Amino acid sequence: MSDGEHSDHGEWSDLLHGFIDGELDPAHTASFETHLATCRECAHEMEEALMVKRLAGREGVKWQAPDAVHARVQAALALEQVMMARAVAATIQTENPWRSFWRFVRQWSFIPSLAALAASLMLVLNMPQQSQTIEDQLLASHVRSMLADHLTDVLTSDQHTVKPWFSGKIDFSPPVVDLAAQGFPLVGGRVDYLNGRVVAALIYHRHGHIINLFIWPGTATTRSSAEKEGYNFAEWYADGLVFWAVSDVSATDLSAFRDDFSRATTP
């Protein structure tokens, strides 16, 4: 085989795993299938790759990361997005908008995704928690839950299914109620990562808007409301648990949700 032929074959080898995973576009898929029919080397390599994939897919072979790890990675990515957006906004306020925009693009366009992920993880895992307000963390988790298509881990309006689903995933039992009669139907639940710990998140709808209700153990006696970057927050405490609701619904609707949830979970 000449050097040119070897180089060409290397290109086919590069396409092999994309073909196996179904990631090639129709044109490259058809081209690779034609090549595969006449290339014993690629056929043999594909057979070995498929065998490894089958072995890795067997039960007990592939390691599943705990829910807490997934939650922390998702939180890291969300925090990175929020911080990047704020950096752009701050720069644009002090510089020529077009000049600052293109400078930002040049700075970030060459950073590999793995490096960005690593930086995010270092930021979340090593940065002192007091440098981030709880509202920042709540907002990042709320936005990430919709952008990352990870709104729910358990998708059902049945409160008797959602509540036991949390068992073994978190170290407390959150109250779960369906408030459809009050105009806040339950969508489901998931685990998330906030303020240095794994928390429960319940998801509700309100006129097409999403309400994320975050719950974790804590004690206090205050009730508060806040607004940040177009999102409303409602905080309250009950039975040794902290409740934070976050949404882009009106402050009036979010306060009504808090009152309805409190009444429905009070013995």
Phi, psi and omega per residue, in radians:
M1 nan 2.280 -3.134
S2 -1.321 2.931 3.129
D3 -1.070 -0.653 3.131
G4 -1.141 -0.722 3.140
E5 -1.156 -0.680 -3.135
H6 -1.119 -0.699 3.126
S7 -1.107 -0.750 3.124
D8 -1.086 -0.745 -3.127
H9 -1.137 -0.559 3.079
G10 -1.058 -0.596 3.101
E11 -1.159 -0.667 3.089
W12 -1.148 -0.684 3.136
S13 -1.105 -0.623 3.115
D14 -1.135 -0.534 -3.110
L15 -1.429 -0.269 -2.984
L16 -1.038 -0.865 -3.076
H17 -1.224 -0.555 3.034
G18 -1.135 -0.629 3.091
F19 -1.147 -0.788 -3.131
I20 -1.081 -0.681 -3.085
D21 -1.526 0.027 3.120
G22 1.214 0.550 -3.063
E23 -1.773 -0.035 -3.124
L24 -1.485 2.628 3.048
D25 -1.303 2.897 -3.072
P26 -0.955 -0.675 -3.102
A27 -1.160 -0.816 3.135
H28 -1.207 -0.578 3.101
T29 -1.097 -0.825 3.136
A30 -1.113 -0.709 -3.140
S31 -1.133 -0.716 -3.121
F32 -1.221 -0.675 3.111
E33 -1.062 -0.677 3.099
T34 -1.132 -0.765 3.115
H35 -1.129 -0.706 -3.074
L36 -1.085 -0.562 -3.107
A37 -1.157 -0.345 -3.075
T38 -2.088 -0.007 -3.069
C39 -1.992 1.865 3.140
R40 -1.162 -0.621 -3.106
E41 -1.098 -0.802 3.131
C42 -1.181 -0.669 3.123
A43 -1.087 -0.719 3.125
H44 -1.177 -0.742 -3.138
E45 -1.123 -0.670 3.126
M46 -1.178 -0.686 3.111
E47 -1.053 -0.736 3.125
E48 -1.176 -0.703 3.139
A49 -1.130 -0.704 3.118
L50 -1.151 -0.630 3.127
M51 -1.138 -0.759 3.103
V52 -1.081 -0.709 -3.138
K53 -1.128 -0.704 3.117
R54 -1.147 -0.729 3.132
L55 -1.127 -0.725 -3.120
A56 -1.184 -0.448 -3.111
G57 -1.465 -0.097 3.134
R58 -1.191 2.634 3.135
E59 -1.090 2.319 3.114
G60 1.569 -0.143 3.141
V61 -1.648 -0.837 -3.100
K62 -1.417 2.195 -3.128
W63 -1.414 2.252 3.092
Q64 -1.737 2.128 3.125
A65 -1.170 2.474 3.112
P66 -1.055 2.743 3.121
D67 -0.995 -0.599 -3.130
A68 -1.105 -0.652 3.128
V69 -1.168 -0.794 3.093
H70 -0.998 -0.794 -3.099
A71 -1.091 -0.713 -3.116
R72 -1.190 -0.682 3.112
V73 -1.142 -0.775 3.133
Q74 -1.103 -0.692 3.115
A75 -1.123 -0.657 3.125
A76 -1.107 -0.773 -3.141
L77 -1.135 -0.720 3.141
A78 -1.128 -0.739 3.133
L79 -1.097 -0.686 3.110
E80 -1.061 -0.747 -3.135
Q81 -1.098 -0.756 -3.137
V82 -1.106 -0.770 -3.105
M83 -1.181 -0.656 3.097
M84 -1.118 -0.750 -3.140
A85 -1.094 -0.701 3.127
R86 -1.186 -0.652 3.124
A87 -1.104 -0.707 3.109
V88 -1.108 -0.825 -3.105
A89 -1.068 -0.732 -3.134
A90 -1.152 -0.675 -3.129
T91 -1.204 -0.720 -3.107
I92 -1.124 -0.555 -3.132
Q93 -1.193 -0.408 -3.044
T94 -1.946 -0.133 -3.106
E95 -2.268 3.017 2.982
N96 -1.040 2.208 -3.038
P97 -0.956 -0.811 -3.089
W98 -1.214 -0.703 3.136
R99 -1.098 -0.775 -3.126
S100 -1.188 -0.608 3.137
F101 -1.100 -0.860 -3.100
W102 -1.217 -0.542 3.060
R103 -1.136 -0.691 3.116
F104 -1.123 -0.746 3.127
V105 -1.048 -0.780 -3.134
R106 -1.102 -0.661 -3.098
Q107 -1.188 -0.626 -3.001
W108 -1.789 -0.307 -3.014
S109 -1.230 -0.312 -3.087
F110 -1.792 0.090 -3.135
I111 -1.497 2.069 3.124
P112 -1.073 2.630 -3.101
S113 -1.055 -0.622 -3.140
L114 -1.164 -0.648 3.115
A115 -1.165 -0.705 3.115
A116 -1.122 -0.716 3.116
L117 -1.115 -0.761 3.136
A118 -1.079 -0.729 3.123
A119 -1.103 -0.684 3.126
S120 -1.124 -0.772 -3.134
L121 -1.099 -0.751 3.116
M122 -1.079 -0.658 -3.118
L123 -1.121 -0.825 -3.082
V124 -1.284 -0.714 -3.040
L125 -1.385 -0.451 -3.031
N126 -1.966 -0.346 -3.120
M127 -1.245 2.362 3.071
P128 -0.998 2.343 -3.055
Q129 -1.076 -0.525 -3.078
Q130 -1.186 -0.246 3.124
S131 -1.351 -0.202 3.081
Q132 -2.021 2.266 3.074
T133 -1.293 2.727 3.124
I134 -1.107 -0.570 3.093
E135 -1.117 -0.667 3.094
D136 -1.060 -0.804 -3.118
Q137 -1.155 -0.729 3.122
L138 -1.110 -0.773 -3.131
L139 -1.120 -0.757 3.121
A140 -1.058 -0.755 -3.138
S141 -1.178 -0.680 3.121
H142 -1.095 -0.848 -3.130
V143 -1.158 -0.761 -3.135
R144 -1.064 -0.634 -3.099
S145 -1.072 -0.474 3.129
M146 -1.635 -0.688 -3.116
L147 -1.233 -0.626 -3.078
A148 -1.550 0.127 -3.139
D149 0.959 0.743 3.123
H150 -2.322 0.940 -3.110
L151 -1.267 -0.657 -3.098
T152 -2.360 2.602 2.911
D153 -1.695 -0.546 3.070
V154 -2.205 2.009 -3.021
L155 -1.816 1.724 3.115
T156 -2.928 2.629 3.076
S157 -1.615 0.032 -3.138
D158 -1.442 1.864 -3.101
Q159 -1.094 -0.458 -3.140
H160 -1.356 -0.170 3.014
T161 -1.683 -0.702 -3.093
V162 -1.170 -0.806 -3.061
K163 -1.040 -0.904 3.134
P164 -1.187 -0.350 3.122
W165 -1.063 -0.558 -3.122
F166 -1.252 -0.318 -3.088
S167 -1.036 2.238 -3.135
G168 1.510 -0.224 3.131
K169 -1.735 -0.460 3.070
I170 -2.350 2.862 -3.042
D171 -1.710 0.466 3.060
F172 -2.665 2.950 -3.107
S173 -1.982 1.835 -3.109
P174 -1.352 2.538 3.031
P175 -1.251 2.431 -3.131
V176 -2.291 2.176 3.103
V177 -2.403 2.623 3.033
D178 -1.709 2.136 -3.090
L179 -1.883 0.594 -3.121
A180 -1.045 -0.664 -3.135
A181 -1.109 -0.466 3.120
Q182 -1.636 0.023 3.123
G183 1.642 0.236 3.130
F184 -2.266 1.295 -3.102
P185 -1.148 2.466 3.088
L186 -1.277 2.373 3.106
V187 -1.779 -0.700 -3.109
G188 2.821 -2.758 -3.118
G189 -2.618 2.945 3.082
R190 -2.790 2.953 2.953
V191 -1.713 2.596 -3.137
D192 -2.454 3.120 -3.119
Y193 -2.269 2.076 -3.093
L194 -2.521 2.488 2.980
N195 0.917 0.627 3.064
G196 1.457 0.237 3.136
R197 -2.672 2.835 3.061
V198 -1.371 2.349 -3.096
V199 -2.234 2.916 3.031
A200 -1.625 2.524 3.052
A201 -2.273 2.180 3.048
L202 -1.853 2.458 -3.060
I203 -2.043 2.291 3.137
Y204 -2.234 2.746 3.064
H205 -1.861 2.639 2.999
R206 -2.630 1.780 3.125
H207 0.914 0.790 3.112
G208 1.480 -0.060 3.113
H209 -1.748 2.714 -3.133
I210 -1.775 2.365 2.981
I211 -2.004 2.121 3.018
N212 -1.700 2.138 3.076
L213 -1.927 1.928 -3.119
F214 -1.663 2.395 -3.061
I215 -2.368 2.352 3.023
W216 -2.726 2.847 -3.118
P217 -1.150 2.456 3.107
G218 3.064 2.888 -3.137
T219 -2.343 2.430 3.063
A220 -3.068 3.093 -3.110
T221 -2.220 -0.018 -3.046
T222 -1.576 2.755 2.986
R223 -2.210 2.354 -3.088
S224 -2.486 2.790 3.060
S225 -2.325 2.646 -3.129
A226 -2.695 2.915 3.081
E227 -2.374 2.412 -3.127
K228 -2.637 2.127 3.053
E229 0.907 0.689 3.079
G230 1.518 0.010 3.126
Y231 -1.961 2.538 3.120
N232 -1.815 2.584 -3.125
F233 -2.207 2.492 3.028
A234 -2.362 2.248 -3.081
E235 -2.115 2.436 3.000
W236 -2.747 3.004 -3.077
Y237 -2.350 2.545 3.083
A238 -2.887 2.381 3.036
D239 0.911 0.732 3.083
G240 1.335 0.289 -3.124
L241 -2.196 2.572 3.044
V242 -1.708 2.378 3.114
F243 -2.165 2.245 3.036
W244 -2.270 2.101 3.062
A245 -1.818 2.350 -3.117
V246 -2.286 2.335 3.133
S247 -2.945 2.901 3.014
D248 -1.710 0.209 2.992
V249 -1.215 2.953 -3.122
S250 -1.147 2.740 3.115
A251 -1.050 -0.606 3.123
T252 -1.126 -0.780 3.124
D253 -1.123 -0.697 -3.107
L254 -1.204 -0.631 3.069
S255 -1.146 -0.677 3.095
A256 -1.123 -0.683 3.090
F257 -1.071 -0.797 3.131
R258 -1.018 -0.794 -3.117
D259 -1.160 -0.725 3.137
D260 -1.138 -0.733 3.138
F261 -1.137 -0.745 -3.128
S262 -1.073 -0.795 3.136
R263 -1.115 -0.693 -3.082
A264 -1.246 -0.361 -3.094
T265 -1.897 0.072 3.086
T266 -1.558 2.166 -3.121
P267 -1.029 nan nan
